[in-house]
Amino acid sequence: MAKLKISSAELVARARARIREVETQDGIAMMVDPDVVIVDLRDVRERQRSGFIPGSFHCPRGMAEFWVDPESPYFKDVFGEAKTFVFHCASGWRSALTTATLNDMGFECAHLKDGFVDWVKAGGPVEKPED
C-alpha cells in the first residue's frame, strides 16, 4: 500500500489544535449542569460493553453531521437547544475529528479530551445498560 498523504494521528493532532478540549475532571463537574449535553459518539456495542456516562445522549459517529444540521432530514431536536455540547468517544480521537468537523459546519461544541476510558479511570460515574 502506498503511504497516505496524512495519517490518522496527524488528522487528530490538527483537529485538537483548533478545538476546545475538556479535561476529564472538568467534564465530570460539567455533567450536573442542565445546560450541558454530553454526547457519546461510540458504537452501541461499546456502550453496552463498557457502560456510559449517565444522562449522555447517544449519537453514532456516522450520524453526527446529519443530526446537528437543521436542514437535514435526520436532524435531532436536542441539537437545536441552546446548550453546551461536549462530545466523547473512547479515547478522544473520534470526538476530536467530529468536533472539528461540526465546528467547521458552524455548530459550536467541545470534546472530552481523553475520552471515556479516562473518565472511568478518574472515577467518573458510569451507568451500565440493563440486560
Long-range contacts (C-beta under 8 A, 24 or more apart in sequence): 8-93, 11-97, 12-93, 12-96, 12-97, 14-100, 15-96, 15-97, 15-99, 15-100, 16-96, 16-113, 18-100, 18-103, 19-96, 19-99, 19-100, 19-103, 19-110, 19-111, 20-99, 20-109, 20-110, 20-111, 21-92, 21-96, 21-110, 21-111, 21-112, 21-113, 22-86, 22-110, 22-111, 22-112, 22-113, 23-113, 23-114, 24-112, 24-113, 24-114, 24-118, 24-119, 24-121, 24-122, 24-124, 25-122, 27-86, 27-88, 27-112, 27-119, 27-124, 28-119, 28-122, 28-123, 28-124, 28-125, 30-84, 30-86, 31-55, 31-124, 31-125, 33-84, 35-82, 35-83, 35-84, 36-83, 36-84, 36-85, 36-86, 37-78, 37-81, 37-83, 37-84, 37-85, 37-86, 38-86, 38-87, 38-88, 38-112, 39-64, 39-85, 39-86, 39-87, 39-88, 39-109, 40-88, 40-89, 40-116, 41-87, 41-88, 41-89, 41-94, 41-95, 41-98, 42-88, 42-89, 42-90, 42-94, 42-116, 46-90, 47-129, 48-129, 50-90, 50-116, 50-120, 50-126, 51-120, 51-126, 51-127, 51-128, 51-129, 52-116, 52-126, 52-127, 52-129, 53-88, 53-116, 53-119, 53-124, 53-125, 53-126, 53-127, 54-125, 54-126, 54-127, 56-88, 59-87, 61-89, 61-94, 61-98, 64-98, 64-101, 64-102, 65-101, 65-102, 65-105, 68-102, 68-105, 68-107, 69-105, 69-107, 79-107, 84-109, 84-110, 85-109, 85-110, 86-110, 86-111, 86-112, 87-111, 87-112, 88-112, 88-115, 88-116, 88-119, 89-115, 89-116, 90-115, 90-116, 90-117, 91-115, 91-116, 91-117, 91-118, 92-118
